[in-house]
């Protein structure tokens, strides 16, 4: 059971969902972020570290802000076009390097960092090098140790217009690198010293249809998976996951189609839990945002959505900077609520006490994609020198977050067998069965406002019409002559 305390008030848990908080921050932009088991990091106009209760641990400015970053072993690695900075656990810069020197000599233009992988004491830097003003580019790799010293470098001169997108750790050491070429995805492995072996097989998947590799994650079973956005020849968006064993010899996938939605869905963010269950947040024209969960093999277990009207009522926005993590049996999503950077918490069945997805979605996970193989990668190791740079940062101001989802005015009566609510969740109507005659009935929303609903009453039965209510969680209070009972009910009107 998960508990939150605020002002010494205990939010109790209903039988249908966990009572979760949502937290919003004033004057904190949502751009680049990272979530770990113990903290939330933001990097926009300032670099901020917060806990999951909204308490600011520290905030820094003047350093490499407005840039993507990775967290590894409580250290922060921030990168932009061709610079990389390492920060300690308190947000202070320990070293910074400039990787502006072109890796591939056939191109005079500087490098553009696509992603980082940090594994053991190595940093693998995925680089795309553009050639002048023409649409020509080459993938390259720079390997550093965690002190910023160059260990190895590689130029993909034989792979014109192959674009690096994402990398992930290899369980055996080294890293897996992935990207696209003409809509075809590719992946290959480098060893712990950044060496691309001549016999390294490059796997290719989903020919001519990939638009983006959104994210890569290492699974607990030592395989890794790619979260891919793609489209079919009819221009319908069909995302999928591509699962690859750590040695690259075994591959599987699950492709997701939405028969009742056109033009399909596009992944926004994804994460996994300790059991390798996968969680996806996606967007569509209507309904707007879809949240679904699969098992470790990608088979759908539950799929829900916030419709456009519900997103408007809740003032929920997942359009930019969204990120996710599962920790302590809760799913945390970074988003905007009422225009403010927020942390939204749900339970692992995708319920939230204040921002509940209001509809069920049909998602088919049986569609097929094409998987093939490409050639091995020729080796083209090159020498490279990084330039040390001096970067400073300073303390910045950031207020603590404010809890905006606290149904603290009403506490549910636990172990209550005197009343029964059916169905729960309910659509348009539910009934309450009681063991004795009631004297009063009340219904409140999650912030304690009295809801005026139409009900038909008999001595031990109430039928309540909820068709005029917004979707969400409500509390029912039934008073008898000698006691008062409280229970929660979830409303999902069609």
VODREN-322887 format. One record per residue (C-alpha): residue in one letter; x, y, z. Coordinates in nm, 4 decimals, padded with zeros to 6 digits. Example, Ala and Ser with C-alpha at 12.3 -4.5 7.8 and 13.67 -1.06 7.14 Angstrom:
# residues 2
+---+----------+----------+----------+
| r |     east |    north |       up |
+---+----------+----------+----------+
| A |  01.2300 | -00.4500 |  00.7800 |
| S |  01.3670 | -00.1060 |  00.7140 |
+---+----------+----------+----------+
//
This chain:
# residues 494
+---+----------+----------+----------+
| r |     east |    north |       up |
+---+----------+----------+----------+
| X |  00.0000 |  00.0000 |  00.0000 |
| X |  00.1331 |  00.3447 | -00.0917 |
| X |  00.0797 |  00.6335 |  00.1495 |
| X |  00.1314 |  01.0055 |  00.1301 |
| X |  00.1224 |  01.2429 |  00.4282 |
| X |  00.0489 |  01.6134 |  00.3903 |
| X | -00.0224 |  01.8363 |  00.6921 |
| X | -00.0586 |  01.5157 |  00.8965 |
| X | -00.3616 |  01.4050 |  00.6937 |
| X | -00.3590 |  01.0469 |  00.5765 |
| X | -00.5093 |  00.9813 |  00.2347 |
| X | -00.6613 |  00.6366 |  00.2533 |
| X | -00.6732 |  00.3887 | -00.0311 |
| X | -00.9906 |  00.2677 | -00.1961 |
| X | -01.0370 | -00.0854 | -00.3234 |
| X | -01.0254 |  00.0362 | -00.6822 |
| X | -00.7260 |  00.2702 | -00.6933 |
| X | -00.4377 |  00.4201 | -00.5037 |
| X | -00.4835 |  00.7712 | -00.3693 |
| X | -00.2099 |  00.9549 | -00.5554 |
| X | -00.0946 |  01.3129 | -00.5449 |
| X | -00.0369 |  01.5397 | -00.8403 |
| X |  00.2219 |  01.8116 | -00.7854 |
| X |  00.2673 |  02.1355 | -00.9812 |
| X |  00.5617 |  02.3763 | -00.9879 |
| X |  00.5436 |  02.7506 | -01.0436 |
| X |  00.8011 |  02.9117 | -01.2783 |
| X |  00.9531 |  02.5790 | -01.3853 |
| X |  00.9552 |  02.5015 | -01.7561 |
| X |  00.9018 |  02.1477 | -01.8833 |
| X |  01.1549 |  02.0722 | -02.1538 |
| X |  01.4250 |  01.8129 | -02.0796 |
| X |  01.3816 |  01.5816 | -01.7816 |
| X |  01.4943 |  01.2579 | -01.6202 |
| X |  01.3302 |  01.0416 | -01.3553 |
| X |  01.5185 |  00.8084 | -01.1228 |
| X |  01.4088 |  00.5980 | -00.8270 |
| X |  01.4827 |  00.8766 | -00.5800 |
| X |  01.4562 |  01.2081 | -00.7685 |
| X |  01.3147 |  01.4062 | -01.0598 |
| X |  01.5445 |  01.6278 | -01.2684 |
| X |  01.4464 |  01.9177 | -01.4949 |
| X |  01.6741 |  02.1077 | -01.7351 |
| X |  01.5198 |  02.4123 | -01.9001 |
| X |  01.6112 |  02.7686 | -01.8038 |
| X |  01.7752 |  02.6125 | -01.4949 |
| X |  01.8788 |  02.2679 | -01.3770 |
| X |  01.6563 |  02.1495 | -01.0906 |
| X |  01.6478 |  01.8383 | -00.8718 |
| X |  01.3284 |  01.7563 | -00.6810 |
| X |  01.1947 |  01.4631 | -00.4840 |
| X |  00.8588 |  01.3052 | -00.5690 |
| X |  00.6811 |  01.5171 | -00.3063 |
| X |  00.7776 |  01.8369 | -00.4878 |
| X |  01.0531 |  01.9388 | -00.2445 |
| X |  01.3388 |  02.1124 | -00.4291 |
| X |  01.6761 |  01.9585 | -00.3386 |
| X |  01.8831 |  02.2082 | -00.5392 |
| X |  01.8611 |  02.4368 | -00.8422 |
| X |  02.1493 |  02.5616 | -01.0598 |
| X |  02.1832 |  02.8145 | -01.3417 |
| X |  02.4625 |  02.9416 | -01.5658 |
| X |  02.5710 |  02.5947 | -01.6777 |
| X |  02.4604 |  02.3899 | -01.9778 |
| X |  02.0862 |  02.4574 | -01.9552 |
| X |  01.8098 |  02.3859 | -02.2084 |
| X |  01.9848 |  02.0638 | -02.3100 |
| X |  01.9168 |  01.6883 | -02.2955 |
| X |  02.0950 |  01.4872 | -02.0278 |
| X |  02.1395 |  01.1432 | -01.8745 |
| X |  02.1639 |  01.0305 | -01.5106 |
| X |  02.3971 |  00.7447 | -01.4180 |
| X |  02.5229 |  00.6481 | -01.0704 |
| X |  02.3862 |  00.9766 | -00.9335 |
| X |  02.5994 |  01.1751 | -01.1799 |
| X |  02.4563 |  01.4050 | -01.4473 |
| X |  02.5777 |  01.4113 | -01.8083 |
| X |  02.4468 |  01.7075 | -02.0099 |
| X |  02.5042 |  01.7315 | -02.3841 |
| X |  02.4123 |  01.9661 | -02.6647 |
| X |  02.5307 |  02.0154 | -03.0236 |
| X |  02.8967 |  01.9183 | -02.9675 |
| X |  02.9616 |  01.9703 | -02.5949 |
| X |  02.9438 |  01.7319 | -02.3001 |
| X |  02.9504 |  01.8239 | -01.9294 |
| X |  02.9634 |  01.5955 | -01.6286 |
| X |  02.8120 |  01.7166 | -01.3005 |
| X |  02.8329 |  01.5651 | -00.9541 |
| X |  02.5350 |  01.4666 | -00.7388 |
| X |  02.4923 |  01.8245 | -00.6142 |
| X |  02.4749 |  01.9718 | -00.9652 |
| X |  02.8294 |  02.1124 | -00.9755 |
| X |  03.0320 |  02.0718 | -01.2960 |
| X |  03.3329 |  01.8358 | -01.2651 |
| X |  03.4512 |  01.8535 | -01.6267 |
| X |  03.3422 |  01.9718 | -01.9697 |
| X |  03.4683 |  01.8851 | -02.3197 |
| X |  03.4054 |  02.0252 | -02.6656 |
| X |  03.3767 |  01.7687 | -02.9473 |
| X |  03.3636 |  02.0192 | -03.2294 |
| X |  03.6448 |  01.8624 | -03.4370 |
| X |  03.4882 |  01.6650 | -03.7276 |
| X |  03.5242 |  01.2903 | -03.6895 |
| X |  03.4948 |  01.2079 | -04.0594 |
| X |  03.7506 |  01.3962 | -04.2688 |
| X |  03.5296 |  01.3982 | -04.5791 |
| X |  03.2942 |  01.6373 | -04.3998 |
| X |  03.4180 |  01.9750 | -04.2729 |
| X |  03.1156 |  02.0374 | -04.0526 |
| X |  03.1152 |  01.9867 | -03.6768 |
| X |  02.9576 |  01.6967 | -03.4934 |
| X |  02.6021 |  01.6856 | -03.3639 |
| X |  02.5482 |  01.4640 | -03.0584 |
| X |  02.2350 |  01.2480 | -03.0869 |
| X |  02.2495 |  01.0494 | -02.7618 |
| X |  02.4693 |  00.9163 | -02.4817 |
| X |  02.5089 |  00.5726 | -02.3266 |
| X |  02.6914 |  00.5452 | -01.9926 |
| X |  02.7967 |  00.1928 | -01.8989 |
| X |  03.0461 |  00.1087 | -01.6225 |
| X |  03.3321 |  00.3605 | -01.6694 |
| X |  03.2599 |  00.4359 | -02.0359 |
| X |  03.0597 |  00.7058 | -02.2141 |
| X |  02.9469 |  00.6223 | -02.5683 |
| X |  02.8597 |  00.9353 | -02.7663 |
| X |  02.6394 |  00.8845 | -03.0726 |
| X |  02.7236 |  01.1521 | -03.3284 |
| X |  02.5785 |  01.2578 | -03.6629 |
| X |  02.8115 |  01.4619 | -03.8836 |
| X |  02.6517 |  01.6755 | -04.1539 |
| X |  02.8201 |  01.7578 | -04.4831 |
| X |  02.7928 |  02.1248 | -04.5741 |
| X |  02.4529 |  02.2545 | -04.6754 |
| X |  02.3618 |  01.9352 | -04.8632 |
| X |  02.1460 |  01.6658 | -04.7105 |
| X |  02.4351 |  01.4270 | -04.6503 |
| X |  02.5471 |  01.2990 | -04.3122 |
| X |  02.7479 |  01.0202 | -04.1519 |
| X |  02.7072 |  00.8399 | -03.8180 |
| X |  03.0077 |  00.8358 | -03.5863 |
| X |  03.0976 |  00.7271 | -03.2350 |
| X |  03.3243 |  00.8750 | -02.9687 |
| X |  03.4053 |  00.6722 | -02.6565 |
| X |  03.5259 |  00.8474 | -02.3405 |
| X |  03.5989 |  00.7255 | -01.9924 |
| X |  03.3997 |  00.8850 | -01.7124 |
| X |  03.6863 |  01.1306 | -01.6508 |
| X |  03.6393 |  01.2765 | -01.9991 |
| X |  03.9410 |  01.1129 | -02.1677 |
| X |  03.8976 |  00.9880 | -02.5253 |
| X |  03.9292 |  00.6071 | -02.5430 |
| X |  03.8297 |  00.5445 | -02.9038 |
| X |  03.6506 |  00.6956 | -03.2015 |
| X |  03.4890 |  00.5615 | -03.5161 |
| X |  03.3708 |  00.7202 | -03.8409 |
| X |  03.0829 |  00.5642 | -04.0346 |
| X |  03.2193 |  00.6825 | -04.3688 |
| X |  03.0708 |  00.3814 | -04.5505 |
| X |  02.7213 |  00.4572 | -04.4226 |
| X |  02.6138 |  00.7800 | -04.5840 |
| X |  02.2771 |  00.9090 | -04.4588 |
| X |  02.2518 |  00.6579 | -04.1756 |
| X |  02.1284 |  00.8601 | -03.8769 |
| X |  02.2000 |  00.7690 | -03.5161 |
| X |  01.8999 |  00.8240 | -03.2864 |
| X |  01.9236 |  00.6280 | -02.9602 |
| X |  02.1583 |  00.4010 | -02.7691 |
| X |  02.1239 |  00.1681 | -02.4743 |
| X |  02.3484 | -00.0344 | -02.2462 |
| X |  02.4577 | -00.3863 | -02.3296 |
| X |  02.4357 | -00.6215 | -02.0332 |
| X |  02.7661 | -00.7849 | -02.1315 |
| X |  02.9426 | -00.4491 | -02.1575 |
| X |  02.9548 | -00.1912 | -02.4304 |
| X |  02.6442 | -00.0500 | -02.5922 |
| X |  02.3779 | -00.1035 | -02.8554 |
| X |  02.3374 |  00.1810 | -03.1052 |
| X |  02.0314 |  00.2348 | -03.3231 |
| X |  01.9035 |  00.4690 | -03.5902 |
| X |  01.7324 |  00.4902 | -03.9280 |
| X |  01.8294 |  00.4905 | -04.2943 |
| X |  01.5620 |  00.5752 | -04.5478 |
| X |  01.2897 |  00.4669 | -04.3057 |
| X |  01.4588 |  00.1366 | -04.2183 |
| X |  01.5723 |  00.0890 | -03.8599 |
| X |  01.9130 | -00.0530 | -03.7779 |
| X |  02.0967 | -00.1580 | -03.4634 |
| X |  02.4476 | -00.2830 | -03.3894 |
| X |  02.6749 | -00.3391 | -03.0929 |
| X |  03.0079 | -00.1899 | -02.9857 |
| X |  03.2332 | -00.3426 | -02.7218 |
| X |  03.3406 | -00.1928 | -02.3908 |
| X |  03.6187 |  00.0071 | -02.5581 |
| X |  03.3992 |  00.1466 | -02.8328 |
| X |  03.5377 | -00.0865 | -03.1000 |
| X |  03.3055 | -00.1843 | -03.3833 |
| X |  03.4113 | -00.5347 | -03.4818 |
| X |  03.4157 | -00.6418 | -03.8473 |
| X |  03.1888 | -00.9342 | -03.7677 |
| X |  02.9301 | -00.7219 | -03.5896 |
| X |  02.5969 | -00.7905 | -03.7586 |
| X |  02.3684 | -00.4955 | -03.8164 |
| X |  02.0033 | -00.5895 | -03.7673 |
| X |  01.7463 | -00.4070 | -03.9790 |
| X |  01.3734 | -00.3809 | -03.9120 |
| X |  01.0519 | -00.2268 | -04.0481 |
| X |  01.1764 | -00.1364 | -04.3938 |
| X |  01.0833 |  00.2088 | -04.5301 |
| X |  00.8315 |  00.2892 | -04.2579 |
| X |  01.0089 |  00.4182 | -03.9456 |
| X |  00.9669 |  00.7838 | -03.8586 |
| X |  01.1501 |  00.7812 | -03.5247 |
| X |  01.3055 |  00.5577 | -03.2601 |
| X |  01.1615 |  00.7274 | -02.9547 |
| X |  01.3461 |  00.5473 | -02.6795 |
| X |  01.5528 |  00.2407 | -02.5934 |
| X |  01.5469 |  00.0559 | -02.2610 |
| X |  01.7420 | -00.2334 | -02.1160 |
| X |  01.5100 | -00.4963 | -01.9729 |
| X |  01.5673 | -00.6956 | -01.6577 |
| X |  01.5891 | -01.0192 | -01.8583 |
| X |  01.9062 | -00.8711 | -02.0203 |
| X |  01.7402 | -00.8048 | -02.3535 |
| X |  01.6693 | -00.4504 | -02.4706 |
| X |  01.3806 | -00.2929 | -02.6559 |
| X |  01.3277 | -00.0080 | -02.9001 |
| X |  01.0124 |  00.2029 | -02.8918 |
| X |  00.9429 |  00.2916 | -03.2530 |
| X |  00.6984 |  00.5212 | -03.4300 |
| X |  00.6156 |  00.4142 | -03.7846 |
| X |  00.3446 |  00.4313 | -04.0489 |
| X |  00.2008 |  00.1881 | -04.3006 |
| X |  00.1651 |  00.2540 | -04.6750 |
| X | -00.1796 |  00.4007 | -04.6096 |
| X | -00.0176 |  00.6600 | -04.3821 |
| X | -00.1642 |  00.5191 | -04.0627 |
| X |  00.0586 |  00.5575 | -03.7571 |
| X |  00.1336 |  00.2135 | -03.6098 |
| X |  00.3969 |  00.2201 | -03.3322 |
| X |  00.5697 | -00.0942 | -03.2146 |
| X |  00.8355 | -00.2326 | -02.9837 |
| X |  01.1322 | -00.4242 | -03.1197 |
| X |  01.2932 | -00.6546 | -02.8612 |
| X |  01.6493 | -00.7739 | -02.9183 |
| X |  01.8591 | -01.0181 | -02.7154 |
| X |  02.1855 | -00.8856 | -02.5763 |
| X |  02.3915 | -01.0793 | -02.8309 |
| X |  02.1654 | -00.9699 | -03.1172 |
| X |  02.0767 | -01.3235 | -03.2225 |
| X |  01.7100 | -01.3211 | -03.1183 |
| X |  01.4460 | -01.0657 | -03.2089 |
| X |  01.0739 | -01.0201 | -03.1536 |
| X |  00.8250 | -00.7374 | -03.1856 |
| X |  00.4730 | -00.6212 | -03.1145 |
| X |  00.3015 | -00.3724 | -03.3424 |
| X |  00.0020 | -00.1713 | -03.2167 |
| X | -00.2932 | -00.0723 | -03.4314 |
| X | -00.6128 |  00.1066 | -03.3311 |
| X | -00.9005 | -00.0196 | -03.5500 |
| X | -01.1417 |  00.2495 | -03.4293 |
| X | -00.8978 |  00.5408 | -03.4604 |
| X | -00.7699 |  00.7082 | -03.7723 |
| X | -00.4881 |  00.7837 | -03.8447 |
| X | -00.3600 |  00.5610 | -03.5640 |
| X | -00.1457 |  00.6566 | -03.2660 |
| X |  00.2024 |  00.7961 | -03.2042 |
| X |  00.4137 |  00.7149 | -02.8989 |
| X |  00.5041 |  01.0065 | -02.6712 |
| X |  00.6874 |  00.8263 | -02.3912 |
| X |  00.7417 |  00.4793 | -02.2477 |
| X |  00.8893 |  00.3010 | -01.9476 |
| X |  00.8978 | -00.0403 | -01.7775 |
| X |  00.8679 | -00.1795 | -01.4257 |
| X |  01.0763 | -00.4360 | -01.2369 |
| X |  00.8784 | -00.7204 | -01.3945 |
| X |  00.9445 | -00.5830 | -01.7462 |
| X |  00.5814 | -00.4804 | -01.7926 |
| X |  00.5828 | -00.1943 | -02.0431 |
| X |  00.3889 |  00.1333 | -02.0118 |
| X |  00.3159 |  00.3547 | -02.3121 |
| X |  00.1772 |  00.7055 | -02.3476 |
| X |  00.0555 |  00.7867 | -02.6990 |
| X | -00.1340 |  01.0569 | -02.8837 |
| X | -00.4103 |  01.0439 | -03.1420 |
| X | -00.6511 |  01.2849 | -03.3065 |
| X | -00.9462 |  01.1490 | -03.1082 |
| X | -00.9333 |  01.0499 | -02.8282 |
| X | -00.6339 |  01.2671 | -02.7625 |
| X | -00.4057 |  01.0705 | -02.5266 |
| X | -00.3856 |  00.6960 | -02.4758 |
| X | -00.2172 |  00.5180 | -02.1846 |
| X | -00.1631 |  00.1439 | -02.2146 |
| X |  00.0244 | -00.1335 | -02.0412 |
| X |  00.1642 | -00.4610 | -02.1767 |
| X |  00.3373 | -00.7654 | -02.0377 |
| X |  00.7102 | -00.8258 | -02.0934 |
| X |  00.6425 | -00.9569 | -02.4449 |
| X |  00.4386 | -00.6543 | -02.5458 |
| X |  00.0914 | -00.8105 | -02.5215 |
| X | -00.1765 | -00.5589 | -02.4218 |
| X | -00.3086 | -00.5975 | -02.0664 |
| X | -00.4970 | -00.2673 | -02.0243 |
| X | -00.5530 |  00.0382 | -02.2446 |
| X | -00.7252 |  00.3612 | -02.1386 |
| X | -00.7468 |  00.7162 | -02.2629 |
| X | -00.8290 |  01.0728 | -02.1779 |
| X | -01.0757 |  01.2046 | -02.4334 |
| X | -01.0429 |  01.5583 | -02.5664 |
| X | -01.3187 |  01.6884 | -02.3382 |
| X | -01.1612 |  01.5286 | -02.0306 |
| X | -00.8181 |  01.6687 | -02.1157 |
| X | -00.9815 |  02.0102 | -02.1402 |
| X | -01.1659 |  01.9701 | -01.8082 |
| X | -00.8523 |  01.8482 | -01.6297 |
| X | -00.6284 |  02.0990 | -01.8169 |
| X | -00.3912 |  01.8099 | -01.8878 |
| X | -00.1199 |  01.8564 | -02.1516 |
| X |  00.1199 |  01.5834 | -02.2666 |
| X |  00.2374 |  01.7664 | -02.5792 |
| X |  00.5986 |  01.8420 | -02.4801 |
| X |  00.8613 |  01.7322 | -02.2300 |
| X |  00.6617 |  01.4287 | -02.1149 |
| X |  00.8552 |  01.1549 | -01.9348 |
| X |  00.7613 |  00.8462 | -01.7299 |
| X |  00.8877 |  00.6076 | -01.4631 |
| X |  00.7454 |  00.3257 | -01.2476 |
| X |  00.8627 |  00.3290 | -00.8855 |
| X |  00.7115 |  00.1917 | -00.5636 |
| X |  00.4118 |  00.0457 | -00.7523 |
| X |  00.3152 |  00.3819 | -00.8988 |
| X |  00.3443 |  00.5264 | -01.2481 |
| X |  00.4726 |  00.8853 | -01.2535 |
| X |  00.4245 |  01.1040 | -01.5609 |
| X |  00.5761 |  01.4474 | -01.6150 |
| X |  00.3246 |  01.6705 | -01.7916 |
| X |  00.1543 |  02.0082 | -01.7665 |
| X | -00.1568 |  02.0640 | -01.5556 |
| X | -00.3249 |  02.4026 | -01.5891 |
| X | -00.0181 |  02.5224 | -01.7770 |
| X |  00.2270 |  02.4305 | -01.4984 |
| X |  00.5010 |  02.1690 | -01.4975 |
| X |  00.3571 |  01.8810 | -01.2942 |
| X |  00.4173 |  01.5286 | -01.1685 |
| X |  00.1079 |  01.3127 | -01.2191 |
| X |  00.0889 |  00.9826 | -01.0302 |
| X | -00.1248 |  00.6808 | -01.1194 |
| X | -00.1349 |  00.3275 | -00.9911 |
| X | -00.0096 |  00.0406 | -01.2077 |
| X | -00.3630 | -00.0347 | -01.3298 |
| X | -00.3590 |  00.3164 | -01.4840 |
| X | -00.5975 |  00.4810 | -01.2373 |
| X | -00.5572 |  00.8251 | -01.0838 |
| X | -00.7705 |  00.9663 | -00.8065 |
| X | -00.8028 |  01.3128 | -00.9610 |
| X | -00.7051 |  01.2739 | -01.3280 |
| X | -00.8571 |  00.9395 | -01.4174 |
| X | -00.8478 |  00.8261 | -01.7840 |
| X | -01.2147 |  00.8240 | -01.8772 |
| X | -01.2480 |  00.5667 | -02.1533 |
| X | -01.1330 |  00.2229 | -02.2647 |
| X | -00.9411 |  00.1910 | -02.5932 |
| X | -00.9231 | -00.1037 | -02.8318 |
| X | -00.5612 | -00.1691 | -02.9330 |
| X | -00.4607 | -00.4664 | -03.1470 |
| X | -00.1117 | -00.6086 | -03.0868 |
| X | -00.1189 | -00.8739 | -03.3625 |
| X | -00.0125 | -00.6651 | -03.6640 |
| X |  00.3027 | -00.7717 | -03.8506 |
| X |  00.6121 | -00.5801 | -03.9602 |
| X |  00.9049 | -00.6773 | -04.1822 |
| X |  01.2325 | -00.7780 | -04.0176 |
| X |  01.5490 | -00.8446 | -04.2173 |
| X |  01.9266 | -00.8291 | -04.1908 |
| X |  02.1854 | -00.5993 | -04.3427 |
| X |  02.5592 | -00.6384 | -04.3893 |
| X |  02.8349 | -00.6225 | -04.1314 |
| X |  02.9927 | -00.2873 | -04.0474 |
| X |  03.3410 | -00.2209 | -04.1907 |
| X |  03.5791 | -00.0800 | -03.9310 |
| X |  03.7000 |  00.2763 | -03.9711 |
| X |  03.8589 |  00.3684 | -03.6392 |
| X |  04.0019 |  00.7208 | -03.6357 |
| X |  04.2052 |  00.9240 | -03.3898 |
| X |  04.0293 |  01.2035 | -03.2066 |
| X |  04.1133 |  01.4781 | -02.9577 |
| X |  03.8534 |  01.6415 | -02.7345 |
| X |  03.9009 |  02.0009 | -02.6198 |
| X |  03.8603 |  02.0733 | -02.2498 |
| X |  03.6400 |  02.3735 | -02.1760 |
| X |  03.5566 |  02.5752 | -01.8651 |
| X |  03.1913 |  02.6035 | -01.7654 |
| X |  03.0552 |  02.7422 | -01.4383 |
| X |  02.7174 |  02.7247 | -01.2744 |
| X |  02.5539 |  02.8979 | -00.9806 |
| X |  02.2770 |  02.8499 | -00.7291 |
| X |  01.9307 |  02.9345 | -00.8602 |
| X |  01.5914 |  02.9857 | -00.6991 |
| X |  01.3013 |  02.7445 | -00.7402 |
| X |  00.9971 |  02.7111 | -00.5144 |
| X |  00.8763 |  02.3739 | -00.3941 |
| X |  00.5943 |  02.2065 | -00.5805 |
| X |  00.2364 |  02.2322 | -00.4572 |
| X |  00.0089 |  01.9298 | -00.4232 |
| X | -00.2965 |  01.9843 | -00.6419 |
| X | -00.4703 |  01.6486 | -00.6014 |
| X | -00.5592 |  01.5938 | -00.2373 |
| X | -00.9044 |  01.4555 | -00.1557 |
| X | -00.8285 |  01.5167 |  00.2113 |
| X | -01.1685 |  01.6498 |  00.3122 |
| X | -01.3219 |  01.3040 |  00.2926 |
| X | -01.1750 |  00.9784 |  00.4154 |
| X | -01.3200 |  00.6470 |  00.3126 |
| X | -01.4508 |  00.4078 |  00.5741 |
| X | -01.2407 |  00.0945 |  00.5375 |
| X | -01.3535 | -00.2633 |  00.6015 |
| X | -01.7077 | -00.1484 |  00.5387 |
| X | -01.9631 | -00.4215 |  00.4681 |
| X | -02.2750 | -00.2192 |  00.5482 |
| X | -02.3160 | -00.0725 |  00.1980 |
| X | -02.2458 | -00.2069 | -00.1491 |
| X | -02.1941 |  00.0092 | -00.4598 |
| X | -02.2589 | -00.1505 | -00.7967 |
| X | -02.1239 | -00.1193 | -01.0601 |
| X | -01.7982 |  00.0480 | -00.9659 |
| X | -01.6592 |  00.1927 | -01.1916 |
| X | -01.9998 |  00.3176 | -01.3052 |
| X | -02.1304 |  00.4645 | -01.6291 |
| X | -02.4258 |  00.7076 | -01.6068 |
| X | -02.5809 |  00.5253 | -01.3107 |
| X | -02.4969 |  00.3168 | -01.0049 |
| X | -02.6912 |  00.1813 | -00.7113 |
| X | -02.6228 |  00.1486 | -00.3402 |
| X | -02.7492 | -00.1534 | -00.1501 |
| X | -02.7726 | -00.1137 |  00.2289 |
| X | -02.8452 | -00.3430 |  00.5187 |
| X | -03.0681 | -00.0910 |  00.6939 |
| X | -03.2630 |  00.2236 |  00.6171 |
| X | -03.0625 |  00.5413 |  00.5634 |
| X | -03.1344 |  00.8913 |  00.6917 |
| X | -02.9224 |  01.0944 |  00.4471 |
| X | -02.7180 |  01.0545 |  00.1262 |
| X | -02.4435 |  01.2880 | -00.0033 |
| X | -02.1969 |  01.2727 | -00.2917 |
| X | -01.8750 |  01.4783 | -00.3142 |
| X | -01.5967 |  01.5208 | -00.5669 |
| X | -01.2298 |  01.4722 | -00.4756 |
| X | -01.1902 |  01.8253 | -00.3347 |
| X | -01.4993 |  01.8078 | -00.1154 |
| X | -01.7579 |  01.9884 | -00.3304 |
| X | -02.1173 |  01.8700 | -00.2892 |
| X | -02.2511 |  01.7078 | -00.6081 |
| X | -02.6192 |  01.7534 | -00.6864 |
| X | -02.7372 |  01.4277 | -00.8423 |
| X | -03.0776 |  01.2759 | -00.9077 |
| X | -03.1536 |  00.9617 | -00.7092 |
| X | -03.4434 |  00.7231 | -00.6581 |
| X | -03.4717 |  00.5922 | -00.3031 |
| X | -03.6341 |  00.2968 | -00.1375 |
| X | -03.5784 |  00.1793 |  00.2181 |
| X | -03.2533 | -00.0078 |  00.1510 |
| X | -03.1706 |  00.0845 | -00.2096 |
| X | -03.0549 |  00.4009 | -00.3849 |
| X | -03.0276 |  00.4479 | -00.7615 |
| X | -02.8087 |  00.7459 | -00.8513 |
| X | -02.7975 |  00.9097 | -01.1943 |
| X | -02.4450 |  01.0348 | -01.2724 |
| X | -02.4925 |  01.1331 | -01.6372 |
| X | -02.4352 |  01.5021 | -01.5568 |
| X | -02.1032 |  01.4435 | -01.3774 |
| X | -01.7553 |  01.4716 | -01.5222 |
| X | -01.5525 |  01.1535 | -01.5250 |
| X | -01.3409 |  01.1021 | -01.2150 |
| X | -01.3422 |  00.9793 | -00.8561 |
| X | -01.6250 |  01.0720 | -00.6159 |
| X | -01.7078 |  00.9930 | -00.2552 |
| X | -02.0449 |  00.8667 | -00.1369 |
| X | -02.1534 |  00.9376 |  00.2221 |
| X | -02.4450 |  00.7425 |  00.3647 |
| X | -02.5732 |  00.8416 |  00.7083 |
| X | -02.7749 |  00.6124 |  00.9319 |
| X | -02.9253 |  00.6923 |  01.2686 |
| X | -02.6192 |  00.5625 |  01.4529 |
| X | -02.3254 |  00.6022 |  01.2123 |
| X | -02.1869 |  00.7447 |  00.8888 |
| X | -02.0190 |  00.5413 |  00.6119 |
| X | -01.8055 |  00.6651 |  00.3230 |
| X | -01.7029 |  00.4887 |  00.0009 |
| X | -01.5443 |  00.5960 | -00.3269 |
| X | -01.6915 |  00.5424 | -00.6712 |
| X | -01.5280 |  00.5884 | -01.0111 |
| X | -01.7453 |  00.7533 | -01.2784 |
| X | -01.6673 |  00.6808 | -01.6442 |
| X | -01.9599 |  00.8120 | -01.8464 |
| X | -01.9748 |  00.7027 | -02.2086 |
+---+----------+----------+----------+
//
